[in-house]
Amino acid sequence: MVHQLSGAANQRLAWEARSPAVASANESGVNAEMTKRKKFLVVDDEPMLVELVQAVLERAGYAVVTASDGREALDAIRREAPNAIILDINMPVIDGFGVLERLAADPPPSMPKTLVLTARMGIGDVEEAMALGASDYLAKPFSNEVLLRRVGRLLGEGVRLN
C-alpha cells in the first residue's frame, strides 16, 4: 500500500521548506564545513516528498541524491556511498524493510546510518526497522525542524535551529 500525504500536509511541508528556520539553519548551528561533506540518499516513491526533503537538506548544506524505490536505493548506495539514508518503508519493487535486510546481509564498505521516514507508525514497524539496522525512525507528517534535528543526531552533529 502506497501512502499519500494530504493536500494540507503537502502545503505545510512546502511552506516549511521555504521557512526562515530552514533557510537560516547554517547560521543557527549547522556547521557548513561539516555538512558539505555529508551526503544523504533520500528514498521515497512520493516525488513531492523527495523534493521537499531534498530542499530542506540542501538548504542546510548537505549533498543529496535520490531514489524512488528500493532497487534504485541499493544501486545508489553502492554508487554514491552516502553518509546516511532517509528511507521510506512503503515503496514498490523493494520496500524499505527489504532495503534494510539486503544492507544487513551484504553491507557496503562504509555502512550509512539510516533514518526511516514513513507513515507507518505501528510499534511492530518501528521494532522491525530497528532490528534490521535502522538508526532512527520518524513518522510522517513531520516538521522540518524535527527532521533537521534527527539528521544532526544521526550524523553526530548536534544540529540546533534556534
N, C-alpha and C positions, 0 to 999 in steps of 0.2 A: 504494500500500500504506500503510495507516494503522498507525503503530507503537503498541505498547502498553507501558506500564511494568508491571513485575512487581508483584505484591502487596507484596513486600518493599520494592521501590523506592518505591511509594506510601506505605507506612508510614514509611519513613525520611524522605521529603520532608515528610510531615505532622508528624513529630516535630521535624524541624529548623525548620519554620515556627514552632513554638512555643518553640524553644530560647532560652535566655538570651542567646546570642551575637547572635541576630537581634533580640530584644527590647531589648538594650542597645546596638544599633547607633548610635543618636543620641548616647549618652553616650560612645561609643568612637571617634569620628572622623567620623561622618556629620553634617554641618552642617545642622540642621533648617531654618534660614532658606533655605539653598540648595535643599534637596530639596523644600520645599513648593512651590516654583515650577516644579519639573521634573515633566513629565507623561510617563508611559510608555503605550504601546499594547502590550498583550500579546496575541499572536495564536497560537492553537493550537486544534486540534479536540478535544483531550482536556480536558473540563471540570475534572477533578480537578487537572490540572497548571496550568491557568489560575488556578484558585482558590489553589493553593499559591504560585505566583509572585506573584500579586496580593497575598497576605498578607505575603510577605517584603518586597516593595517598599513596601507601605503602612506596615508596622511600621518601616521605615527612613525614613519621612517623605515618600515620593513619592506623587503622584497617579497613579491607574491607570485606564485604560479598556481594554476587552477586545473581541476579535473572535474568531470561531470558524472563519473561512475567509478566503481571500484577497480575495474581493469585499467582505466586511464590513470587512476591514482597509483597503482602498483608500478606501472611503467614510469610515471613521473618521479616516484620515489627513487628508483634506480638511476634515472637520467639526471635529475636535478639535485639530489642529495639535500633535501630541505632540513633545516634545523628542527622544524616542528610541523605538525599536520593539524588542521582543523577539519574534522571528519563527521559527515552525516551518517546515520545508520540506514535510513530508508532510501535506497538507491537501486537503479536497475543494474543488470549484468552481475556485479558482485556487490553485496551490501557492505555496510561499514563493519559488521561483525566478521564478514569474510575477509576483509582487508586486514583487520587485526589478527585473525587466525593465520593468514599467509605470512604476515610480517613476523609473527612469533615462530612459525615453522622454518622460515628462511630469512633471517634478519639481514638487512643491508649492513655494509661495513660500519656505518655510523647510524645507529638507530635513532630516528627522530622521536621526540616526545609527541604524544597525541592528545588533543583536546577533542572530545566527542561533543558536537553541537547538533542537537536533534530535538524533534518534537516528542520523542518517546521519553516519558517521564516515569515509567514504572520502575520500582526498586529492582526488579529482576533484570531489566535492561541495564541499569547502572552497574549492578553487580557483575553481569556478564561482560560488559565493556571493560571494567576494571580488571577482571580476572584474565581477560585476553591481552592486557598490556596497556590499556589507555591510562594516561596520567591524570586526566581530569574529565569532568562531564558537565556540560552546561545545557540547560533546556531552552528551547525556543518558546515564546519570544524572549529576547534578552535585550539589555541596554548596551550601547557601545561602550560605556564606561566600565561595565562589568566585564565585557569581552576583553577590553584592553588590560584590565587588572588581572584577569585569568591568564592572558598571554604573557604578561610580565612575570607572573608567578611560575608559569610553565617554563620560561626561559631563565628563571632565577634573576630577573632584572629589577624586581621591586618597583614596578611602574606605579606612579602616583599621578592623578589627574588634577588635584587641587591642593 
